[in-house]
């Protein structure tokens, strides 16, 4: 699993830190000859540092998955592509399409802020089902830490995406993306999730296209 940590460091601030107020609580021994406490403003800089596995990209997985909904699947079929998303991107940022190396539902694809199965059911009811599209692993070769380099995404936005994903229960180490559209001709399988039997069921893409 991809590891991350946040740093908050200003070396000069360490010499300026005042004793913790908790140490001044009644009954806590404190030297009566201690000098007067001094307070100073302090800047905190937060930096996201990815800790990649020994081989960050590694070989492409045999297949990857794009998670979406029945409602959005209609648009994919009509256009003939999984298109990079332009939602909530910055002016100079390049849109990307997201995929996962995990066959399990991607929590960030849920269309509400309720995590877990409850959020999935709400999403399915509102948008005509949960959909999983299987494509070759080469369709989305980039991993999450490469987002600033490939898409021009700001570090602040990357931190927000990371923390939001973790809060929803996602595993960012499974995230893959591409700035290129992925054509339906490369789809290996399209499936809808069957909540009654807790499994994915394949559907005929040509039949779905005729319905649309």
C-alpha positions in Angstrom: 0.0 0.0 0.0 1.3 3.5 -0.8 2.4 5.3 2.3 2.2 9.0 3.0 3.1 11.3 5.8 2.6 15.0 6.5 5.4 17.3 7.7 4.9 20.5 9.6 8.4 21.9 10.2 10.0 25.3 10.8 13.4 24.6 12.4 13.7 28.1 13.9 10.4 27.7 15.6 11.6 24.9 17.7 13.8 27.3 19.7 10.9 29.7 20.3 8.4 27.2 21.6 7.0 28.2 25.0 6.3 25.5 27.7 3.1 23.7 27.2 0.2 25.4 29.1 -0.8 22.0 30.4 2.4 22.1 32.5 1.2 25.2 34.3 -1.9 23.5 35.7 -2.6 23.9 39.4 -0.6 21.4 41.4 2.0 20.8 38.7 5.5 21.6 40.1 7.1 24.4 38.1 10.4 26.1 39.1 9.5 29.4 40.8 12.7 30.9 39.4 11.8 30.1 35.8 12.1 33.1 33.4 8.9 34.8 32.2 7.2 33.0 29.4 7.6 34.4 25.9 5.3 33.9 23.0 6.1 34.3 19.3 4.2 33.9 16.1 5.0 30.7 14.3 4.5 29.6 10.7 3.7 26.0 9.9 4.4 24.6 6.5 2.6 21.4 5.5 4.1 19.2 2.8 2.8 15.9 1.4 5.6 13.4 0.9 4.7 10.2 -1.0 6.7 7.1 0.0 6.6 4.9 -3.1 7.2 1.2 -3.1 10.6 0.0 -4.2 9.4 0.1 -7.9 6.9 3.0 -8.0 5.2 2.2 -11.3 6.2 -1.5 -11.8 4.7 -3.5 -14.6 1.2 -2.6 -15.7 -1.4 -4.9 -14.1 -3.2 -7.2 -16.6 -6.5 -5.3 -16.1 -7.8 -2.2 -14.3 -11.3 -1.0 -13.5 -13.3 2.1 -14.0 -16.1 2.5 -11.6 -19.1 4.6 -12.6 -22.9 4.5 -12.5 -25.7 3.3 -14.9 -26.5 6.9 -15.6 -23.0 7.8 -16.6 -22.6 4.6 -18.6 -25.2 5.9 -21.1 -22.9 8.9 -21.8 -19.9 6.6 -22.2 -21.7 4.4 -24.7 -23.1 7.4 -26.6 -19.7 9.1 -27.0 -17.7 5.9 -27.4 -15.2 6.8 -24.7 -14.4 7.0 -21.0 -13.5 10.7 -21.1 -11.2 12.5 -18.7 -13.3 14.4 -16.1 -13.3 18.2 -16.2 -15.2 18.5 -12.9 -13.6 20.7 -10.2 -10.3 21.1 -11.9 -8.1 24.2 -11.9 -7.7 26.4 -15.0 -4.3 25.1 -15.9 -4.9 21.5 -14.9 -5.2 18.7 -17.4 -8.3 16.5 -16.9 -7.8 12.8 -16.3 -9.9 9.6 -16.2 -9.6 7.5 -13.1 -9.2 3.8 -12.7 -8.3 1.3 -10.0 -6.2 -1.9 -9.8 -8.7 -3.2 -7.2 -11.8 -5.1 -8.4 -13.7 -3.8 -5.4 -15.9 -0.8 -5.6 -13.9 2.4 -5.5 -15.2 4.5 -2.5 -14.5 7.8 -4.3 -16.9 6.8 -7.0 -19.8 6.9 -4.6 -21.9 10.0 -5.4 -22.6 11.0 -1.8 -20.6 11.6 1.4 -21.9 8.5 3.1 -19.2 5.8 3.1 -19.6 2.1 2.8 -22.5 0.0 1.6 -25.1 2.6 2.6 -23.5 5.2 0.3 -23.3 2.6 -2.5 -27.0 1.8 -2.3 -27.9 5.5 -2.3 -25.7 6.0 -5.4 -27.2 3.0 -7.1 -30.8 4.1 -6.5 -30.1 7.6 -7.6 -28.1 6.8 -10.8 -29.5 3.5 -12.1 -26.9 1.1 -10.6 -23.2 0.7 -9.9 -21.0 -0.2 -12.9 -17.6 -1.7 -13.2 -15.8 -1.4 -16.6 -12.7 -3.7 -17.1 -10.0 -2.5 -19.5 -6.3 -3.5 -20.1 -3.9 -2.2 -17.5 -2.0 -0.2 -20.2 -5.0 2.1 -20.6 -4.1 4.1 -17.5 -0.3 3.8 -16.7 0.0 6.6 -14.2 -0.2 6.3 -10.4 -1.4 9.0 -8.0 2.0 10.5 -7.0 2.5 11.3 -10.7 -0.6 13.5 -10.8 1.2 16.9 -10.4 3.7 16.0 -13.2 1.3 14.6 -15.7 -1.8 16.7 -15.0 -0.3 19.8 -13.5 -2.4 19.3 -10.3 -1.3 21.6 -7.5 0.1 20.0 -4.3 -2.8 21.5 -2.3 -5.3 19.8 -4.5 -3.4 16.5 -4.3 -3.4 16.7 -0.5 -7.2 17.3 -0.6 -7.8 14.3 -3.0 -5.6 12.1 -0.8 -7.3 13.0 2.5 -10.8 12.9 1.0 -10.1 9.4 -0.4 -8.7 8.1 2.9 -11.7 9.5 4.8 -14.0 7.6 2.5 -12.0 4.4 2.9 -10.2 4.4 -0.4 -6.7 3.0 -0.9 -4.7 5.6 -3.0 -2.1 2.9 -3.9 -4.7 1.3 -6.2 -5.5 4.6 -8.1 -4.4 4.8 -11.8 -5.2 7.6 -14.2 -4.8 8.7 -17.8 -5.2 12.1 -19.5 -6.4 10.3 -22.7 -9.9 9.0 -23.5 -10.3 5.3 -23.3 -12.5 3.9 -26.2 -15.2 1.4 -25.7 -13.4 -0.9 -28.2 -10.9 -1.6 -25.4 -13.6 -2.6 -22.9 -13.1 -6.2 -21.8 -16.2 -6.4 -19.6 -19.0 -4.2 -18.3 -20.8 -5.3 -15.1 -23.6 -4.1 -12.9 -23.4 -4.8 -9.1 -26.1 -7.1 -7.8 -26.8 -6.2 -4.2 -29.1 -9.1 -3.6 -26.3 -11.6 -4.4 -23.3 -9.4 -3.5 -21.6 -9.9 -6.9 -20.9 -8.2 -10.2 -23.0 -9.4 -13.2 -21.7 -9.0 -16.8 -23.9 -7.3 -19.4 -23.8 -7.2 -23.2 -22.4 -3.8 -24.2 -24.0 -4.1 -27.7 -27.4 -4.7 -26.2 -27.0 -1.7 -23.9 -26.0 0.5 -26.9 -29.2 -0.5 -28.7 -31.3 0.5 -25.7 -29.6 3.9 -25.7 
